[in-house]
Amino acid sequence: MIILIACYTGMRQNEIYQLYKSDIKQVDGVWIIDIDDSREDQRLKSFSSKRQIPILKSLIDDGLLSMCVGDGALFPELRHCPERGRARYFSKWYSGWRKRNQLSEFHSIRHTVATKLKSEGVPEQYAAQLLGHAGGGLMYNRYGKQVGVECLVPLIEVLADVM
C-alpha cells in the first residue's frame, strides 16, 4: 500500500510512514490524506508540506479505507525510530525488493508523479500544492492561499495510470 500511495499522490516517504488512521478523512465529501505535524512523531519538510491530498478512487478500492479502522498509526509495523522516524525499516526492505525487481529508488516515484502532472499540463501552482512545494512565485507564495481540495481531485485522476 505504501508504494501505491506514493504513486497516486506523489507523497514523500516520511509523509507516508508517519500517517495515522485519523489522517485519512472526508472533507466536503472528498476523501483526503491530511498531511501535518500535529503529533509528536510527525515532521514536515517545510511549511508547504502541510496539505490535504484527495485520494484516488483506486486507492480506496484497493483497501485504504479498510486499513483506517480503529486508532493508531496507519502502518504500525513500521516502528518509530527517533533518528529517522519510521523510514528506516521500510527503506531497508524496499532497497532489497527494488534491486530484485530492477526498479528505481523510492524517491523516483515522486519524480514520476511530477513528470506526469507536467506532461498533462497541470498548472505549476496546483502541482506544487499537491506535492507539498512552494510554487507559483512570490505573489502566490506570499498572498495566495491554498486551493480547495475539491480543485485537486481532477489532478489526482491524471495519476490513475502512473503504475
FENHU-V14556 format. One record per pair of residues at least 4 apart in sequence whose C-alpha atoms are under 6 Angstrom apart, sorted by sequence separation. I is the first residue (numbers start at 0). GAP is how many residues later the second one is. D is the distance in whole Angstrom. If there is no record, write none. Layout:
# FENHU-V14556
I_GAP_D + I_GAP_D
This chain:
# FENHU-V14556
4_4_6 + 5_4_5 + 25_4_5 + 57_4_6 + 59_4_5 + 80_4_5 + 86_4_6 + 89_4_6 + 90_4_6 + 93_4_6 + 97_4_6 + 117_4_6 + 123_4_6 + 127_4_6 + 135_4_5 + 137_4_6 + 138_4_6 + 139_4_4 + 5_5_5 + 25_5_4 + 36_5_5 + 43_5_6 + 58_5_6 + 59_5_6 + 79_5_5 + 80_5_6 + 97_5_5 + 116_5_5 + 127_5_5 + 24_6_6 + 25_6_6 + 36_6_5 + 79_6_5 + 24_7_6 + 78_7_6 + 127_7_5 + 23_8_6 + 77_8_5 + 23_9_5 + 22_10_6 + 124_10_5 + 22_11_5 + 124_11_5 + 35_14_5 + 34_15_5 + 34_16_5 + 33_18_5 + 32_19_6 + 32_20_5 + 31_21_5 + 31_22_4 + 30_23_6 + 31_23_5 + 17_24_6 + 30_24_6 + 20_47_5 + 19_52_6 + 20_52_6 + 19_53_4 + 20_53_5 + 19_54_5 + 18_55_6 + 16_69_6 + 48_83_4 + 47_84_5 + 47_85_5 + 47_86_6 + 53_99_6 + 9_100_5 + 9_103_6 + 9_121_6 + 7_151_6
